[in-house]
Amino acid sequence: MWEPSWKALENFPLLLYILIAKSILLCMAFAGAKVWQRRRLEAQRQQKLETMQKKTIEKKDE
């Protein structure tokens, strides 16, 4: 008859902590990437807006 090896389960809590830490780090990395992406898009939008404003000012001066 097969008997479970209880020695293998001694490291189970440690493995769970490692899995939880890995999951948290991955979530934080994805959240950081999203924040960086949003800031970059906002900077591009702001730059386009400033360019358009400069163009309208130049047209009014002519």
PDBQT receptor file of N, H, CA, C and O in Angstrom, charges set to zero:
ATOM      1  N   MET A   1       0.841  -1.190   0.000  1.00  0.00    +0.000 N 
ATOM      2  CA  MET A   1       0.000   0.000   0.000  1.00  0.00    +0.000 C 
ATOM      3  C   MET A   1       0.882   1.248   0.000  1.00  0.00    +0.000 C 
ATOM      4  O   MET A   1       1.958   1.261   0.597  1.00  0.00    +0.000 OA
ATOM      5  N   TRP A   2       0.417   2.279  -0.669  1.00  0.00    +0.000 N 
ATOM      6  H   TRP A   2      -0.457   2.268  -1.155  1.00  0.00    +0.000 HD
ATOM      7  CA  TRP A   2       1.181   3.515  -0.807  1.00  0.00    +0.000 C 
ATOM      8  C   TRP A   2       0.959   4.408   0.401  1.00  0.00    +0.000 C 
ATOM      9  O   TRP A   2      -0.178   4.650   0.806  1.00  0.00    +0.000 OA
ATOM     10  N   GLU A   3       2.050   4.896   0.972  1.00  0.00    +0.000 N 
ATOM     11  H   GLU A   3       2.973   4.699   0.644  1.00  0.00    +0.000 HD
ATOM     12  CA  GLU A   3       1.951   5.814   2.102  1.00  0.00    +0.000 C 
ATOM     13  C   GLU A   3       2.505   7.166   1.679  1.00  0.00    +0.000 C 
ATOM     14  O   GLU A   3       3.551   7.229   1.032  1.00  0.00    +0.000 OA
ATOM     15  N   PRO A   4       1.812   8.258   2.039  1.00  0.00    +0.000 N 
ATOM     16  CA  PRO A   4       2.318   9.588   1.661  1.00  0.00    +0.000 C 
ATOM     17  C   PRO A   4       3.601   9.917   2.417  1.00  0.00    +0.000 C 
ATOM     18  O   PRO A   4       3.797   9.507   3.561  1.00  0.00    +0.000 OA
ATOM     19  N   SER A   5       4.451  10.656   1.753  1.00  0.00    +0.000 N 
ATOM     20  H   SER A   5       4.292  10.989   0.824  1.00  0.00    +0.000 HD
ATOM     21  CA  SER A   5       5.695  11.094   2.381  1.00  0.00    +0.000 C 
ATOM     22  C   SER A   5       5.436  12.426   3.071  1.00  0.00    +0.000 C 
ATOM     23  O   SER A   5       5.271  13.448   2.404  1.00  0.00    +0.000 OA
ATOM     24  N   TRP A   6       5.400  12.426   4.373  1.00  0.00    +0.000 N 
ATOM     25  H   TRP A   6       5.534  11.597   4.915  1.00  0.00    +0.000 HD
ATOM     26  CA  TRP A   6       5.109  13.649   5.124  1.00  0.00    +0.000 C 
ATOM     27  C   TRP A   6       6.292  14.601   5.103  1.00  0.00    +0.000 C 
ATOM     28  O   TRP A   6       6.135  15.796   5.355  1.00  0.00    +0.000 OA
ATOM     29  N   LYS A   7       7.476  14.078   4.804  1.00  0.00    +0.000 N 
ATOM     30  H   LYS A   7       7.603  13.107   4.599  1.00  0.00    +0.000 HD
ATOM     31  CA  LYS A   7       8.656  14.947   4.711  1.00  0.00    +0.000 C 
ATOM     32  C   LYS A   7       8.501  15.948   3.570  1.00  0.00    +0.000 C 
ATOM     33  O   LYS A   7       8.982  17.077   3.660  1.00  0.00    +0.000 OA
ATOM     34  N   ALA A   8       7.829  15.535   2.500  1.00  0.00    +0.000 N 
ATOM     35  H   ALA A   8       7.437  14.617   2.426  1.00  0.00    +0.000 HD
ATOM     36  CA  ALA A   8       7.640  16.430   1.354  1.00  0.00    +0.000 C 
ATOM     37  C   ALA A   8       6.753  17.615   1.723  1.00  0.00    +0.000 C 
ATOM     38  O   ALA A   8       6.889  18.692   1.143  1.00  0.00    +0.000 OA
ATOM     39  N   LEU A   9       5.865  17.430   2.664  1.00  0.00    +0.000 N 
ATOM     40  H   LEU A   9       5.755  16.555   3.135  1.00  0.00    +0.000 HD
ATOM     41  CA  LEU A   9       4.948  18.503   3.058  1.00  0.00    +0.000 C 
ATOM     42  C   LEU A   9       5.560  19.497   4.037  1.00  0.00    +0.000 C 
ATOM     43  O   LEU A   9       4.944  20.517   4.347  1.00  0.00    +0.000 OA
ATOM     44  N   GLU A  10       6.765  19.214   4.529  1.00  0.00    +0.000 N 
ATOM     45  H   GLU A  10       7.266  18.386   4.277  1.00  0.00    +0.000 HD
ATOM     46  CA  GLU A  10       7.402  20.146   5.463  1.00  0.00    +0.000 C 
ATOM     47  C   GLU A  10       7.721  21.473   4.789  1.00  0.00    +0.000 C 
ATOM     48  O   GLU A  10       7.689  22.516   5.442  1.00  0.00    +0.000 OA
ATOM     49  N   ASN A  11       8.028  21.454   3.496  1.00  0.00    +0.000 N 
ATOM     50  H   ASN A  11       8.054  20.607   2.966  1.00  0.00    +0.000 HD
ATOM     51  CA  ASN A  11       8.374  22.675   2.773  1.00  0.00    +0.000 C 
ATOM     52  C   ASN A  11       7.165  23.336   2.120  1.00  0.00    +0.000 C 
ATOM     53  O   ASN A  11       7.309  24.351   1.439  1.00  0.00    +0.000 OA
ATOM     54  N   PHE A  12       5.996  22.779   2.317  1.00  0.00    +0.000 N 
ATOM     55  H   PHE A  12       5.879  21.954   2.870  1.00  0.00    +0.000 HD
ATOM     56  CA  PHE A  12       4.798  23.301   1.669  1.00  0.00    +0.000 C 
ATOM     57  C   PHE A  12       4.503  24.756   2.034  1.00  0.00    +0.000 C 
ATOM     58  O   PHE A  12       4.227  25.545   1.131  1.00  0.00    +0.000 OA
ATOM     59  N   PRO A  13       4.548  25.156   3.313  1.00  0.00    +0.000 N 
ATOM     60  CA  PRO A  13       4.301  26.580   3.634  1.00  0.00    +0.000 C 
ATOM     61  C   PRO A  13       5.308  27.511   2.964  1.00  0.00    +0.000 C 
ATOM     62  O   PRO A  13       4.939  28.588   2.495  1.00  0.00    +0.000 OA
ATOM     63  N   LEU A  14       6.562  27.111   2.916  1.00  0.00    +0.000 N 
ATOM     64  H   LEU A  14       6.862  26.236   3.296  1.00  0.00    +0.000 HD
ATOM     65  CA  LEU A  14       7.583  27.925   2.257  1.00  0.00    +0.000 C 
ATOM     66  C   LEU A  14       7.268  28.072   0.769  1.00  0.00    +0.000 C 
ATOM     67  O   LEU A  14       7.403  29.156   0.200  1.00  0.00    +0.000 OA
ATOM     68  N   LEU A  15       6.850  26.979   0.152  1.00  0.00    +0.000 N 
ATOM     69  H   LEU A  15       6.741  26.099   0.614  1.00  0.00    +0.000 HD
ATOM     70  CA  LEU A  15       6.502  27.041  -1.272  1.00  0.00    +0.000 C 
ATOM     71  C   LEU A  15       5.300  27.950  -1.507  1.00  0.00    +0.000 C 
ATOM     72  O   LEU A  15       5.249  28.664  -2.509  1.00  0.00    +0.000 OA
ATOM     73  N   LEU A  16       4.344  27.927  -0.598  1.00  0.00    +0.000 N 
ATOM     74  H   LEU A  16       4.386  27.347   0.215  1.00  0.00    +0.000 HD
ATOM     75  CA  LEU A  16       3.188  28.823  -0.718  1.00  0.00    +0.000 C 
ATOM     76  C   LEU A  16       3.615  30.279  -0.589  1.00  0.00    +0.000 C 
ATOM     77  O   LEU A  16       3.148  31.129  -1.346  1.00  0.00    +0.000 OA
ATOM     78  N   TYR A  17       4.496  30.575   0.358  1.00  0.00    +0.000 N 
ATOM     79  H   TYR A  17       4.876  29.884   0.973  1.00  0.00    +0.000 HD
ATOM     80  CA  TYR A  17       4.973  31.950   0.523  1.00  0.00    +0.000 C 
ATOM     81  C   TYR A  17       5.713  32.425  -0.726  1.00  0.00    +0.000 C 
ATOM     82  O   TYR A  17       5.557  33.570  -1.150  1.00  0.00    +0.000 OA
ATOM     83  N   ILE A  18       6.515  31.541  -1.308  1.00  0.00    +0.000 N 
ATOM     84  H   ILE A  18       6.641  30.611  -0.963  1.00  0.00    +0.000 HD
ATOM     85  CA  ILE A  18       7.237  31.896  -2.528  1.00  0.00    +0.000 C 
ATOM     86  C   ILE A  18       6.255  32.163  -3.663  1.00  0.00    +0.000 C 
ATOM     87  O   ILE A  18       6.427  33.120  -4.417  1.00  0.00    +0.000 OA
ATOM     88  N   LEU A  19       5.233  31.330  -3.790  1.00  0.00    +0.000 N 
ATOM     89  H   LEU A  19       5.094  30.553  -3.177  1.00  0.00    +0.000 HD
ATOM     90  CA  LEU A  19       4.220  31.514  -4.827  1.00  0.00    +0.000 C 
ATOM     91  C   LEU A  19       3.459  32.823  -4.634  1.00  0.00    +0.000 C 
ATOM     92  O   LEU A  19       3.196  33.537  -5.602  1.00  0.00    +0.000 OA
ATOM     93  N   ILE A  20       3.109  33.136  -3.404  1.00  0.00    +0.000 N 
ATOM     94  H   ILE A  20       3.322  32.556  -2.618  1.00  0.00    +0.000 HD
ATOM     95  CA  ILE A  20       2.395  34.383  -3.109  1.00  0.00    +0.000 C 
ATOM     96  C   ILE A  20       3.283  35.589  -3.422  1.00  0.00    +0.000 C 
ATOM     97  O   ILE A  20       2.825  36.559  -4.026  1.00  0.00    +0.000 OA
ATOM     98  N   ALA A  21       4.548  35.528  -3.011  1.00  0.00    +0.000 N 
ATOM     99  H   ALA A  21       4.919  34.740  -2.520  1.00  0.00    +0.000 HD
ATOM    100  CA  ALA A  21       5.464  36.641  -3.282  1.00  0.00    +0.000 C 
ATOM    101  C   ALA A  21       5.648  36.832  -4.785  1.00  0.00    +0.000 C 
ATOM    102  O   ALA A  21       5.669  37.962  -5.274  1.00  0.00    +0.000 OA
ATOM    103  N   LYS A  22       5.781  35.733  -5.511  1.00  0.00    +0.000 N 
ATOM    104  H   LYS A  22       5.764  34.815  -5.114  1.00  0.00    +0.000 HD
ATOM    105  CA  LYS A  22       5.938  35.814  -6.964  1.00  0.00    +0.000 C 
ATOM    106  C   LYS A  22       4.701  36.439  -7.605  1.00  0.00    +0.000 C 
ATOM    107  O   LYS A  22       4.821  37.271  -8.504  1.00  0.00    +0.000 OA
ATOM    108  N   SER A  23       3.527  36.048  -7.151  1.00  0.00    +0.000 N 
ATOM    109  H   SER A  23       3.430  35.372  -6.421  1.00  0.00    +0.000 HD
ATOM    110  CA  SER A  23       2.285  36.602  -7.698  1.00  0.00    +0.000 C 
ATOM    111  C   SER A  23       2.176  38.095  -7.426  1.00  0.00    +0.000 C 
ATOM    112  O   SER A  23       1.776  38.861  -8.302  1.00  0.00    +0.000 OA
ATOM    113  N   ILE A  24       2.528  38.505  -6.221  1.00  0.00    +0.000 N 
ATOM    114  H   ILE A  24       2.853  37.882  -5.509  1.00  0.00    +0.000 HD
ATOM    115  CA  ILE A  24       2.474  39.925  -5.870  1.00  0.00    +0.000 C 
ATOM    116  C   ILE A  24       3.449  40.728  -6.720  1.00  0.00    +0.000 C 
ATOM    117  O   ILE A  24       3.112  41.807  -7.206  1.00  0.00    +0.000 OA
ATOM    118  N   LEU A  25       4.666  40.197  -6.899  1.00  0.00    +0.000 N 
ATOM    119  H   LEU A  25       4.939  39.321  -6.503  1.00  0.00    +0.000 HD
ATOM    120  CA  LEU A  25       5.649  40.901  -7.711  1.00  0.00    +0.000 C 
ATOM    121  C   LEU A  25       5.184  41.033  -9.161  1.00  0.00    +0.000 C 
ATOM    122  O   LEU A  25       5.374  42.080  -9.780  1.00  0.00    +0.000 OA
ATOM    123  N   LEU A  26       4.580  39.984  -9.698  1.00  0.00    +0.000 N 
ATOM    124  H   LEU A  26       4.426  39.134  -9.195  1.00  0.00    +0.000 HD
ATOM    125  CA  LEU A  26       4.075  40.052 -11.065  1.00  0.00    +0.000 C 
ATOM    126  C   LEU A  26       2.953  41.075 -11.193  1.00  0.00    +0.000 C 
ATOM    127  O   LEU A  26       2.910  41.836 -12.159  1.00  0.00    +0.000 OA
ATOM    128  N   CYS A  27       2.053  41.095 -10.228  1.00  0.00    +0.000 N 
ATOM    129  H   CYS A  27       2.087  40.477  -9.443  1.00  0.00    +0.000 HD
ATOM    130  CA  CYS A  27       0.959  42.072 -10.257  1.00  0.00    +0.000 C 
ATOM    131  C   CYS A  27       1.503  43.494 -10.180  1.00  0.00    +0.000 C 
ATOM    132  O   CYS A  27       1.031  44.381 -10.891  1.00  0.00    +0.000 OA
ATOM    133  N   MET A  28       2.488  43.710  -9.326  1.00  0.00    +0.000 N 
ATOM    134  H   MET A  28       2.872  42.989  -8.749  1.00  0.00    +0.000 HD
ATOM    135  CA  MET A  28       3.075  45.043  -9.204  1.00  0.00    +0.000 C 
ATOM    136  C   MET A  28       3.802  45.443 -10.489  1.00  0.00    +0.000 C 
ATOM    137  O   MET A  28       3.772  46.607 -10.889  1.00  0.00    +0.000 OA
ATOM    138  N   ALA A  29       4.450  44.476 -11.127  1.00  0.00    +0.000 N 
ATOM    139  H   ALA A  29       4.474  43.531 -10.802  1.00  0.00    +0.000 HD
ATOM    140  CA  ALA A  29       5.153  44.779 -12.379  1.00  0.00    +0.000 C 
ATOM    141  C   ALA A  29       4.163  45.172 -13.466  1.00  0.00    +0.000 C 
ATOM    142  O   ALA A  29       4.398  46.131 -14.201  1.00  0.00    +0.000 OA
ATOM    143  N   PHE A  30       3.062  44.442 -13.574  1.00  0.00    +0.000 N 
ATOM    144  H   PHE A  30       2.872  43.662 -12.977  1.00  0.00    +0.000 HD
ATOM    145  CA  PHE A  30       2.056  44.778 -14.584  1.00  0.00    +0.000 C 
ATOM    146  C   PHE A  30       1.402  46.117 -14.284  1.00  0.00    +0.000 C 
ATOM    147  O   PHE A  30       1.145  46.898 -15.200  1.00  0.00    +0.000 OA
ATOM    148  N   ALA A  31       1.130  46.391 -13.017  1.00  0.00    +0.000 N 
ATOM    149  H   ALA A  31       1.338  45.757 -12.273  1.00  0.00    +0.000 HD
ATOM    150  CA  ALA A  31       0.546  47.675 -12.652  1.00  0.00    +0.000 C 
ATOM    151  C   ALA A  31       1.522  48.812 -12.962  1.00  0.00    +0.000 C 
ATOM    152  O   ALA A  31       1.116  49.864 -13.456  1.00  0.00    +0.000 OA
ATOM    153  N   GLY A  32       2.794  48.601 -12.676  1.00  0.00    +0.000 N 
ATOM    154  H   GLY A  32       3.124  47.746 -12.275  1.00  0.00    +0.000 HD
ATOM    155  CA  GLY A  32       3.797  49.611 -12.994  1.00  0.00    +0.000 C 
ATOM    156  C   GLY A  32       3.907  49.858 -14.483  1.00  0.00    +0.000 C 
ATOM    157  O   GLY A  32       4.079  50.996 -14.920  1.00  0.00    +0.000 OA
ATOM    158  N   ALA A  33       3.809  48.800 -15.258  1.00  0.00    +0.000 N 
ATOM    159  H   ALA A  33       3.669  47.875 -14.904  1.00  0.00    +0.000 HD
ATOM    160  CA  ALA A  33       3.865  48.955 -16.717  1.00  0.00    +0.000 C 
ATOM    161  C   ALA A  33       2.665  49.748 -17.213  1.00  0.00    +0.000 C 
ATOM    162  O   ALA A  33       2.798  50.581 -18.110  1.00  0.00    +0.000 OA
ATOM    163  N   LYS A  34       1.503  49.498 -16.640  1.00  0.00    +0.000 N 
ATOM    164  H   LYS A  34       1.395  48.821 -15.911  1.00  0.00    +0.000 HD
ATOM    165  CA  LYS A  34       0.306  50.238 -17.042  1.00  0.00    +0.000 C 
ATOM    166  C   LYS A  34       0.431  51.718 -16.693  1.00  0.00    +0.000 C 
ATOM    167  O   LYS A  34       0.049  52.576 -17.488  1.00  0.00    +0.000 OA
ATOM    168  N   VAL A  35       0.958  52.020 -15.519  1.00  0.00    +0.000 N 
ATOM    169  H   VAL A  35       1.268  51.323 -14.873  1.00  0.00    +0.000 HD
ATOM    170  CA  VAL A  35       1.147  53.410 -15.112  1.00  0.00    +0.000 C 
ATOM    171  C   VAL A  35       2.125  54.095 -16.048  1.00  0.00    +0.000 C 
ATOM    172  O   VAL A  35       1.883  55.219 -16.485  1.00  0.00    +0.000 OA
ATOM    173  N   TRP A  36       3.235  53.425 -16.362  1.00  0.00    +0.000 N 
ATOM    174  H   TRP A  36       3.433  52.511 -16.007  1.00  0.00    +0.000 HD
ATOM    175  CA  TRP A  36       4.236  53.987 -17.268  1.00  0.00    +0.000 C 
ATOM    176  C   TRP A  36       3.630  54.236 -18.641  1.00  0.00    +0.000 C 
ATOM    177  O   TRP A  36       3.876  55.272 -19.257  1.00  0.00    +0.000 OA
ATOM    178  N   GLN A  37       2.827  53.267 -19.122  1.00  0.00    +0.000 N 
ATOM    179  H   GLN A  37       2.627  52.425 -18.622  1.00  0.00    +0.000 HD
ATOM    180  CA  GLN A  37       2.188  53.406 -20.436  1.00  0.00    +0.000 C 
ATOM    181  C   GLN A  37       1.216  54.591 -20.438  1.00  0.00    +0.000 C 
ATOM    182  O   GLN A  37       1.180  55.358 -21.401  1.00  0.00    +0.000 OA
ATOM    183  N   ARG A  38       0.444  54.742 -19.387  1.00  0.00    +0.000 N 
ATOM    184  H   ARG A  38       0.474  54.119 -18.606  1.00  0.00    +0.000 HD
ATOM    185  CA  ARG A  38      -0.516  55.840 -19.300  1.00  0.00    +0.000 C 
ATOM    186  C   ARG A  38       0.195  57.185 -19.264  1.00  0.00    +0.000 C 
ATOM    187  O   ARG A  38      -0.242  58.132 -19.918  1.00  0.00    +0.000 OA
ATOM    188  N   ARG A  39       1.286  57.282 -18.507  1.00  0.00    +0.000 N 
ATOM    189  H   ARG A  39       1.641  56.514 -17.975  1.00  0.00    +0.000 HD
ATOM    190  CA  ARG A  39       2.047  58.537 -18.446  1.00  0.00    +0.000 C 
ATOM    191  C   ARG A  39       2.642  58.880 -19.802  1.00  0.00    +0.000 C 
ATOM    192  O   ARG A  39       2.640  60.041 -20.211  1.00  0.00    +0.000 OA
ATOM    193  N   ARG A  40       3.147  57.878 -20.495  1.00  0.00    +0.000 N 
ATOM    194  H   ARG A  40       3.148  56.934 -20.164  1.00  0.00    +0.000 HD
ATOM    195  CA  ARG A  40       3.735  58.113 -21.814  1.00  0.00    +0.000 C 
ATOM    196  C   ARG A  40       2.674  58.604 -22.796  1.00  0.00    +0.000 C 
ATOM    197  O   ARG A  40       2.925  59.524 -23.575  1.00  0.00    +0.000 OA
ATOM    198  N   LEU A  41       1.488  57.992 -22.761  1.00  0.00    +0.000 N 
ATOM    199  H   LEU A  41       1.283  57.244 -22.128  1.00  0.00    +0.000 HD
ATOM    200  CA  LEU A  41       0.409  58.429 -23.645  1.00  0.00    +0.000 C 
ATOM    201  C   LEU A  41      -0.039  59.843 -23.314  1.00  0.00    +0.000 C 
ATOM    202  O   LEU A  41      -0.311  60.636 -24.215  1.00  0.00    +0.000 OA
ATOM    203  N   GLU A  42      -0.118  60.165 -22.028  1.00  0.00    +0.000 N 
ATOM    204  H   GLU A  42       0.103  59.521 -21.296  1.00  0.00    +0.000 HD
ATOM    205  CA  GLU A  42      -0.500  61.522 -21.628  1.00  0.00    +0.000 C 
ATOM    206  C   GLU A  42       0.533  62.542 -22.099  1.00  0.00    +0.000 C 
ATOM    207  O   GLU A  42       0.173  63.637 -22.533  1.00  0.00    +0.000 OA
ATOM    208  N   ALA A  43       1.805  62.188 -22.016  1.00  0.00    +0.000 N 
ATOM    209  H   ALA A  43       2.097  61.299 -21.663  1.00  0.00    +0.000 HD
ATOM    210  CA  ALA A  43       2.859  63.094 -22.474  1.00  0.00    +0.000 C 
ATOM    211  C   ALA A  43       2.741  63.316 -23.987  1.00  0.00    +0.000 C 
ATOM    212  O   ALA A  43       2.915  64.434 -24.471  1.00  0.00    +0.000 OA
ATOM    213  N   GLN A  44       2.448  62.253 -24.718  1.00  0.00    +0.000 N 
ATOM    214  H   GLN A  44       2.307  61.345 -24.325  1.00  0.00    +0.000 HD
ATOM    215  CA  GLN A  44       2.279  62.388 -26.168  1.00  0.00    +0.000 C 
ATOM    216  C   GLN A  44       1.071  63.265 -26.492  1.00  0.00    +0.000 C 
ATOM    217  O   GLN A  44       1.135  64.114 -27.381  1.00  0.00    +0.000 OA
ATOM    218  N   ARG A  45      -0.021  63.057 -25.773  1.00  0.00    +0.000 N 
ATOM    219  H   ARG A  45      -0.073  62.367 -25.051  1.00  0.00    +0.000 HD
ATOM    220  CA  ARG A  45      -1.217  63.879 -25.995  1.00  0.00    +0.000 C 
ATOM    221  C   ARG A  45      -0.944  65.348 -25.679  1.00  0.00    +0.000 C 
ATOM    222  O   ARG A  45      -1.378  66.241 -26.407  1.00  0.00    +0.000 OA
ATOM    223  N   GLN A  46      -0.226  65.584 -24.593  1.00  0.00    +0.000 N 
ATOM    224  H   GLN A  46       0.126  64.858 -24.001  1.00  0.00    +0.000 HD
ATOM    225  CA  GLN A  46       0.104  66.955 -24.202  1.00  0.00    +0.000 C 
ATOM    226  C   GLN A  46       0.993  67.606 -25.255  1.00  0.00    +0.000 C 
ATOM    227  O   GLN A  46       0.822  68.780 -25.581  1.00  0.00    +0.000 OA
ATOM    228  N   GLN A  47       1.931  66.848 -25.779  1.00  0.00    +0.000 N 
ATOM    229  H   GLN A  47       2.070  65.894 -25.514  1.00  0.00    +0.000 HD
ATOM    230  CA  GLN A  47       2.824  67.380 -26.810  1.00  0.00    +0.000 C 
ATOM    231  C   GLN A  47       2.039  67.711 -28.079  1.00  0.00    +0.000 C 
ATOM    232  O   GLN A  47       2.286  68.743 -28.703  1.00  0.00    +0.000 OA
ATOM    233  N   LYS A  48       1.109  66.859 -28.461  1.00  0.00    +0.000 N 
ATOM    234  H   LYS A  48       0.908  66.021 -27.954  1.00  0.00    +0.000 HD
ATOM    235  CA  LYS A  48       0.284  67.126 -29.637  1.00  0.00    +0.000 C 
ATOM    236  C   LYS A  48      -0.575  68.370 -29.422  1.00  0.00    +0.000 C 
ATOM    237  O   LYS A  48      -0.737  69.191 -30.325  1.00  0.00    +0.000 OA
ATOM    238  N   LEU A  49      -1.119  68.495 -28.219  1.00  0.00    +0.000 N 
ATOM    239  H   LEU A  49      -0.987  67.828 -27.486  1.00  0.00    +0.000 HD
ATOM    240  CA  LEU A  49      -1.954  69.647 -27.901  1.00  0.00    +0.000 C 
ATOM    241  C   LEU A  49      -1.134  70.942 -27.986  1.00  0.00    +0.000 C 
ATOM    242  O   LEU A  49      -1.595  71.939 -28.543  1.00  0.00    +0.000 OA
ATOM    243  N   GLU A  50       0.070  70.917 -27.436  1.00  0.00    +0.000 N 
ATOM    244  H   GLU A  50       0.444  70.107 -26.984  1.00  0.00    +0.000 HD
ATOM    245  CA  GLU A  50       0.920  72.108 -27.496  1.00  0.00    +0.000 C 
ATOM    246  C   GLU A  50       1.293  72.441 -28.939  1.00  0.00    +0.000 C 
ATOM    247  O   GLU A  50       1.340  73.614 -29.310  1.00  0.00    +0.000 OA
ATOM    248  N   THR A  51       1.556  71.434 -29.743  1.00  0.00    +0.000 N 
ATOM    249  H   THR A  51       1.518  70.482 -29.442  1.00  0.00    +0.000 HD
ATOM    250  CA  THR A  51       1.883  71.658 -31.153  1.00  0.00    +0.000 C 
ATOM    251  C   THR A  51       0.706  72.283 -31.881  1.00  0.00    +0.000 C 
ATOM    252  O   THR A  51       0.876  73.209 -32.674  1.00  0.00    +0.000 OA
ATOM    253  N   MET A  52      -0.480  71.777 -31.611  1.00  0.00    +0.000 N 
ATOM    254  H   MET A  52      -0.618  71.025 -30.967  1.00  0.00    +0.000 HD
ATOM    255  CA  MET A  52      -1.679  72.334 -32.255  1.00  0.00    +0.000 C 
ATOM    256  C   MET A  52      -1.907  73.779 -31.820  1.00  0.00    +0.000 C 
ATOM    257  O   MET A  52      -2.286  74.623 -32.632  1.00  0.00    +0.000 OA
ATOM    258  N   GLN A  53      -1.678  74.061 -30.545  1.00  0.00    +0.000 N 
ATOM    259  H   GLN A  53      -1.370  73.375 -29.885  1.00  0.00    +0.000 HD
ATOM    260  CA  GLN A  53      -1.849  75.425 -30.051  1.00  0.00    +0.000 C 
ATOM    261  C   GLN A  53      -0.850  76.372 -30.707  1.00  0.00    +0.000 C 
ATOM    262  O   GLN A  53      -1.207  77.495 -31.063  1.00  0.00    +0.000 OA
ATOM    263  N   LYS A  54       0.392  75.934 -30.871  1.00  0.00    +0.000 N 
ATOM    264  H   LYS A  54       0.682  75.022 -30.582  1.00  0.00    +0.000 HD
ATOM    265  CA  LYS A  54       1.403  76.761 -31.542  1.00  0.00    +0.000 C 
ATOM    266  C   LYS A  54       1.011  77.027 -32.984  1.00  0.00    +0.000 C 
ATOM    267  O   LYS A  54       1.199  78.135 -33.486  1.00  0.00    +0.000 OA
ATOM    268  N   LYS A  55       0.467  76.020 -33.653  1.00  0.00    +0.000 N 
ATOM    269  H   LYS A  55       0.314  75.120 -33.245  1.00  0.00    +0.000 HD
ATOM    270  CA  LYS A  55       0.058  76.184 -35.044  1.00  0.00    +0.000 C 
ATOM    271  C   LYS A  55      -1.085  77.176 -35.164  1.00  0.00    +0.000 C 
ATOM    272  O   LYS A  55      -1.105  78.002 -36.076  1.00  0.00    +0.000 OA
ATOM    273  N   THR A  56      -2.038  77.094 -34.245  1.00  0.00    +0.000 N 
ATOM    274  H   THR A  56      -2.023  76.423 -33.504  1.00  0.00    +0.000 HD
ATOM    275  CA  THR A  56      -3.171  78.037 -34.302  1.00  0.00    +0.000 C 
ATOM    276  C   THR A  56      -2.714  79.463 -34.011  1.00  0.00    +0.000 C 
ATOM    277  O   THR A  56      -3.227  80.415 -34.599  1.00  0.00    +0.000 OA
ATOM    278  N   ILE A  57      -1.760  79.606 -33.114  1.00  0.00    +0.000 N 
ATOM    279  H   ILE A  57      -1.343  78.832 -32.637  1.00  0.00    +0.000 HD
ATOM    280  CA  ILE A  57      -1.212  80.940 -32.818  1.00  0.00    +0.000 C 
ATOM    281  C   ILE A  57      -0.480  81.494 -34.037  1.00  0.00    +0.000 C 
ATOM    282  O   ILE A  57      -0.618  82.674 -34.360  1.00  0.00    +0.000 OA
ATOM    283  N   GLU A  58       0.302  80.644 -34.720  1.00  0.00    +0.000 N 
ATOM    284  H   GLU A  58       0.414  79.686 -34.457  1.00  0.00    +0.000 HD
ATOM    285  CA  GLU A  58       1.020  81.085 -35.922  1.00  0.00    +0.000 C 
ATOM    286  C   GLU A  58       0.041  81.471 -37.013  1.00  0.00    +0.000 C 
ATOM    287  O   GLU A  58       0.286  82.437 -37.736  1.00  0.00    +0.000 OA
ATOM    288  N   LYS A  59      -1.058  80.749 -37.156  1.00  0.00    +0.000 N 
ATOM    289  H   LYS A  59      -1.257  79.964 -36.570  1.00  0.00    +0.000 HD
ATOM    290  CA  LYS A  59      -2.058  81.074 -38.195  1.00  0.00    +0.000 C 
ATOM    291  C   LYS A  59      -2.719  82.415 -37.884  1.00  0.00    +0.000 C 
ATOM    292  O   LYS A  59      -3.009  83.190 -38.796  1.00  0.00    +0.000 OA
ATOM    293  N   LYS A  60      -2.955  82.686 -36.618  1.00  0.00    +0.000 N 
ATOM    294  H   LYS A  60      -2.720  82.057 -35.878  1.00  0.00    +0.000 HD
ATOM    295  CA  LYS A  60      -3.600  83.957 -36.234  1.00  0.00    +0.000 C 
ATOM    296  C   LYS A  60      -2.654  85.130 -36.488  1.00  0.00    +0.000 C 
ATOM    297  O   LYS A  60      -3.091  86.225 -36.843  1.00  0.00    +0.000 OA
ATOM    298  N   ASP A  61      -1.360  84.891 -36.303  1.00  0.00    +0.000 N 
ATOM    299  H   ASP A  61      -1.006  84.001 -36.015  1.00  0.00    +0.000 HD
ATOM    300  CA  ASP A  61      -0.382  85.968 -36.520  1.00  0.00    +0.000 C 
ATOM    301  C   ASP A  61      -0.239  86.325 -37.994  1.00  0.00    +0.000 C 
ATOM    302  O   ASP A  61       0.114  87.457 -38.324  1.00  0.00    +0.000 OA
ATOM    303  N   GLU A  62      -0.505  85.388 -38.872  1.00  0.00    +0.000 N 
ATOM    304  H   GLU A  62      -0.792  84.468 -38.605  1.00  0.00    +0.000 HD
ATOM    305  CA  GLU A  62      -0.341  85.655 -40.313  1.00  0.00    +0.000 C 
ATOM    306  C   GLU A  62      -1.421  86.479 -40.818  1.00  0.00    +0.000 C 
ATOM    307  O   GLU A  62      -1.448  86.803 -42.005  1.00  0.00    +0.000 OA
TER     308      GLU A  62
